[in-house]
């Protein structure tokens, strides 16, 4: 299957649909504006995905989905230097720490999350490497593409709309002075509260996305909801120093949740 070209001419959704219909095995390589993505397929099923140099080891994925604690991750990451993901997975299953389903569910969700981001890539070059398999030692999964393609097509339309509403993340936010824009009366979710905590004309949306570990689509979604609620408005940045790349002083999800709840209580008392 000699397939290569430009995402401007052939969208990611169309690529997945073609691979699905042809039941192809191989790796799709996409060179985007800032990263390179590798997406593996086996007989038309999604089996592997990675973007850039992100840590896609089994230990990192298990921590991401709270299957292991940060301290357990550090121990496993050190031990796994001499082991493949398959070997580590068998070790965890045989030791009774996790079930096979725990591991497969985490891997599946991670791969789906990676692919969802790729639907927003509209610039870049792609090529399909027939019969090329996932890296040695990786645990293969088999994910149907039909639902992902449908969801991705909707997501692309959402992305195009959000780009029209919020064309640049290098602009800043400030709270509105309109009557009724009372933060104490707003029913916001955790992600919205996290962004609200950084709203300041000195902080660009790009800086906020880095501080809250949100990708371009996620930050635009949250900002759009805050704009629609009349809580914030977009302004030119005031030129303050860059935000810290970490929002929390801890990587423990439970401690992060506790800090977010404290932040929410503090904001509500303003």
Secondary structure, 3 states (H helix, E strand, C coil): CCCEEECCCCCHHHHHHHHHHHCCCEEEEEECCCCEEEEEEECCEEEEEEECCCCCCHHHHHHHCCCCCHHHHHHHHHHHHHCCHHHHHHHHHHCCCCCHHHHHHHHHHHHHHHHHHHCCCCCCEEEEEECCCCCCCCCCCCECCHHHHHHHHHHHHHHHHHHHHCCCCCCEEEECCCCCCCHHHCCCCHHHHHHHCCCCCCCEHHHHHHHCCCCHHHHHHHHHHHHHCCCEEEECCCCCCCCCCCCCCCCCHHHHHHHHHHHHHHHHCC
